[in-house]
Amino acid sequence: TKNQQALLKIMRRNVEFLLKKRVKVVVIACNTATVSTLAELRELYAIPIVGTVPVIKKAVELTKNGRIGVISTLATSKSTYQKNLIARFASDKKVFESPQDWLVRRVENLKRNSQLISTLNEKLRNLKNQKIDVLVLGCTHFSFLRPHFKKIFGRQVAVLDSAGAIARQVKRVLTNNSIIAPKHRPSYEFFTTGKKEMLAKQIQVLLHRKVSVTQI
């Protein structure tokens, strides 16, 4: 819900924090932050920066009836970036956009009960009626609700997110810049500008891992 300038200020702070950690590449794991700040961040910093955007191109490759649904935040849906993606890759398809900002808060609050299915059914009724055969999850929060979307739209609808595309792009960037690490067991560090207890709980519930989180 933040405007572009507020997001850019936050993202600059985050990138500069990561640069102090001597990272080799930065991934913006958020569609809204990507479509709002990626171009500016790439101008400001020399480090490779990989963004997250709805996988419209992949959806076009998979659709059989030419009807694609995109669920995202309102900011992503309204962005020039997403409009350009649709114009570039899906100009001959029917793309139905469905902003669902409320769902971000529901994921962060860890509320994934039976009532959520009922609410989703109601909120997505119009999109379901469009007879799409591919659903694009244009927000990284929504990947945690993939089983819910599959249940609502049915097995005949492919549900896509950006995770695989991002992983492949990061590997390409590291390989092309000759900075990919030799194979070894990875380690992880978690930082938050919010409440560390909340993030630790979210990671435990959503990723099934107990981790230590540092507040910055």
C-alpha positions as CSV (number, residue, x, y, z in Angstrom):
1,T,0.0,0.0,0.0
2,K,3.1,2.3,0.1
3,N,3.8,4.8,-2.7
4,Q,6.8,4.6,-4.9
5,Q,9.0,7.0,-3.0
6,A,8.3,5.3,0.3
7,L,9.2,1.9,-1.2
8,L,12.4,3.3,-2.8
9,K,13.5,4.6,0.6
10,I,12.9,1.3,2.2
11,M,14.6,-0.7,-0.6
12,R,17.7,1.6,-0.6
13,R,18.1,1.0,3.1
14,N,17.7,-2.8,2.6
15,V,20.2,-2.9,-0.3
16,E,22.8,-0.9,1.6
17,F,22.4,-3.1,4.6
18,L,23.0,-6.2,2.4
19,L,26.0,-4.6,0.7
20,K,27.7,-4.3,4.1
21,K,27.2,-8.1,4.3
22,R,29.3,-8.3,1.1
23,V,26.6,-10.1,-0.8
24,K,27.2,-10.9,-4.5
25,V,23.6,-10.5,-5.7
26,V,20.4,-9.1,-4.3
27,V,17.0,-10.6,-4.9
28,I,13.9,-8.5,-4.5
29,A,11.5,-11.2,-3.4
30,C,8.4,-9.0,-3.8
31,N,6.5,-8.1,-6.9
32,T,5.3,-4.7,-5.6
33,A,8.8,-3.6,-4.6
34,T,10.2,-4.9,-7.9
35,V,7.7,-3.1,-10.2
36,S,8.1,0.1,-8.2
37,T,11.8,0.3,-7.6
38,L,13.9,-2.1,-9.7
39,A,14.9,0.3,-12.4
40,E,16.0,3.0,-9.9
41,L,17.9,0.5,-7.8
42,R,19.8,-0.8,-10.8
43,E,20.9,2.7,-11.6
44,L,22.0,3.4,-8.0
45,Y,24.0,0.2,-7.4
46,A,26.5,-1.8,-9.4
47,I,25.6,-5.1,-7.8
48,P,23.4,-7.5,-9.8
49,I,19.8,-7.1,-8.7
50,V,17.2,-9.8,-9.6
51,G,13.5,-8.8,-9.3
52,T,10.3,-10.7,-9.0
53,V,7.5,-10.1,-11.5
54,P,4.4,-12.1,-12.5
55,V,5.3,-14.9,-14.9
56,I,3.1,-13.7,-17.8
57,K,5.3,-15.2,-20.4
58,K,5.2,-18.7,-18.9
59,A,1.4,-18.4,-18.6
60,V,1.1,-17.6,-22.3
61,E,3.2,-20.7,-23.1
62,L,0.9,-22.9,-21.0
63,T,-2.6,-21.6,-21.7
64,K,-4.7,-23.6,-24.1
65,N,-7.8,-21.4,-24.2
66,G,-6.0,-18.0,-24.1
67,R,-7.6,-17.0,-20.8
68,I,-5.2,-16.1,-18.0
69,G,-5.8,-14.9,-14.4
70,V,-3.4,-12.8,-12.4
71,I,-3.8,-12.3,-8.6
72,S,-1.5,-9.6,-7.2
73,T,-1.5,-6.5,-5.0
74,L,-3.3,-3.4,-6.3
75,A,0.1,-1.6,-6.7
76,T,1.4,-4.4,-8.9
77,S,-1.8,-4.6,-11.0
78,K,-1.8,-0.8,-11.6
79,S,2.0,-0.7,-12.4
80,T,3.3,0.3,-15.8
81,Y,5.7,-2.7,-15.4
82,Q,2.9,-5.2,-15.3
83,K,0.9,-3.5,-18.1
84,N,4.0,-3.7,-20.3
85,L,4.5,-7.4,-19.5
86,I,1.0,-8.1,-20.6
87,A,1.3,-6.0,-23.7
88,R,4.6,-7.6,-24.7
89,F,3.8,-11.3,-24.1
90,A,0.0,-11.6,-23.9
91,S,-1.4,-9.0,-26.3
92,D,-3.5,-11.7,-28.1
93,K,-4.7,-13.3,-24.9
94,K,-7.4,-12.4,-22.4
95,V,-5.8,-11.5,-19.1
96,F,-8.0,-11.0,-16.1
97,E,-6.4,-9.1,-13.2
98,S,-7.6,-9.6,-9.6
99,P,-6.0,-7.4,-6.9
100,Q,-6.2,-9.0,-3.5
101,D,-4.3,-6.8,-1.0
102,W,-6.3,-8.2,2.0
103,L,-4.7,-11.6,1.4
104,V,-1.2,-10.4,2.1
105,R,-2.2,-9.5,5.7
106,R,-4.0,-12.8,6.1
107,V,-0.8,-14.8,5.1
108,E,1.4,-12.6,7.5
109,N,-1.1,-13.2,10.3
110,L,-0.8,-16.9,9.7
111,K,-4.6,-17.3,9.3
112,R,-5.1,-20.2,6.9
113,N,-8.2,-21.8,8.3
114,S,-11.4,-23.1,6.7
115,Q,-12.9,-19.6,6.8
116,L,-10.2,-18.4,4.5
117,I,-11.3,-20.9,1.8
118,S,-14.8,-19.5,2.1
119,T,-13.6,-15.9,1.9
120,L,-11.4,-16.7,-1.1
121,N,-14.3,-18.3,-2.9
122,E,-16.3,-15.2,-2.5
123,K,-13.5,-12.8,-3.4
124,L,-12.4,-14.8,-6.5
125,R,-15.8,-15.7,-7.8
126,N,-15.6,-13.2,-10.7
127,L,-12.2,-14.5,-11.7
128,K,-13.3,-18.1,-11.5
129,N,-16.3,-17.2,-13.8
130,Q,-13.9,-16.1,-16.5
131,K,-13.0,-19.8,-17.2
132,I,-9.2,-19.2,-17.0
133,D,-6.9,-22.2,-17.5
134,V,-3.8,-20.6,-16.0
135,L,-3.6,-18.6,-12.7
136,V,-0.5,-16.5,-12.1
137,L,0.3,-15.7,-8.5
138,G,1.7,-12.2,-8.7
139,C,2.6,-11.8,-5.1
140,T,5.2,-13.9,-3.2
141,H,2.9,-14.2,-0.2
142,F,0.3,-16.0,-2.3
143,S,2.6,-19.0,-3.0
144,F,1.9,-20.2,0.6
145,L,-1.8,-20.5,-0.4
146,R,-1.2,-22.6,-3.5
147,P,-3.3,-25.6,-2.2
148,H,-6.2,-23.2,-1.5
149,F,-6.1,-21.8,-5.1
150,K,-5.9,-25.4,-6.5
151,K,-8.9,-26.3,-4.5
152,I,-10.9,-23.3,-5.6
153,F,-10.0,-23.4,-9.3
154,G,-9.6,-27.1,-9.8
155,R,-7.0,-29.3,-11.3
156,Q,-7.7,-28.0,-14.8
157,V,-6.2,-24.7,-13.9
158,A,-2.4,-24.4,-13.8
159,V,-1.2,-22.3,-10.8
160,L,2.1,-20.5,-11.4
161,D,4.5,-18.5,-9.3
162,S,7.9,-16.9,-9.9
163,A,10.0,-19.1,-7.6
164,G,11.6,-21.3,-10.2
165,A,12.3,-18.5,-12.7
166,I,14.0,-16.5,-10.0
167,A,16.2,-19.3,-8.9
168,R,17.3,-20.0,-12.5
169,Q,18.0,-16.3,-13.1
170,V,20.1,-16.0,-9.9
171,K,22.2,-19.0,-11.1
172,R,22.6,-17.4,-14.5
173,V,23.7,-14.1,-13.0
174,L,26.2,-15.8,-10.7
175,T,27.5,-18.0,-13.5
176,N,27.8,-15.3,-16.1
177,N,29.7,-13.1,-13.7
178,S,32.0,-16.0,-12.6
179,I,31.0,-15.5,-9.0
180,I,29.1,-18.7,-8.3
181,A,30.3,-20.5,-5.2
182,P,31.7,-24.0,-5.3
183,K,29.2,-26.6,-4.0
184,H,29.0,-26.7,-0.3
185,R,26.5,-26.7,2.5
186,P,24.7,-23.3,2.6
187,S,24.2,-21.3,5.7
188,Y,21.4,-18.8,6.4
189,E,20.9,-15.6,8.3
190,F,17.6,-13.9,8.8
191,F,17.2,-10.2,9.5
192,T,14.1,-8.0,9.9
193,T,13.2,-4.4,10.3
194,G,10.0,-5.5,12.1
195,K,9.5,-7.7,15.1
196,K,12.0,-10.6,15.2
197,E,9.7,-12.8,17.2
198,M,7.0,-12.4,14.6
199,L,9.3,-13.3,11.7
200,A,10.7,-16.3,13.5
201,K,7.1,-17.5,14.1
202,Q,6.1,-16.9,10.4
203,I,9.2,-18.8,9.2
204,Q,8.4,-21.7,11.6
205,V,4.8,-21.9,10.4
206,L,5.2,-21.3,6.7
207,L,8.6,-22.9,6.1
208,H,8.6,-25.4,8.9
209,R,12.0,-24.3,10.2
210,K,13.1,-23.0,13.6
211,V,15.5,-20.1,13.0
212,S,17.2,-17.2,14.9
213,V,16.2,-13.7,13.6
214,T,18.1,-10.5,14.2
215,Q,16.3,-7.1,14.2
216,I,17.9,-4.3,12.4
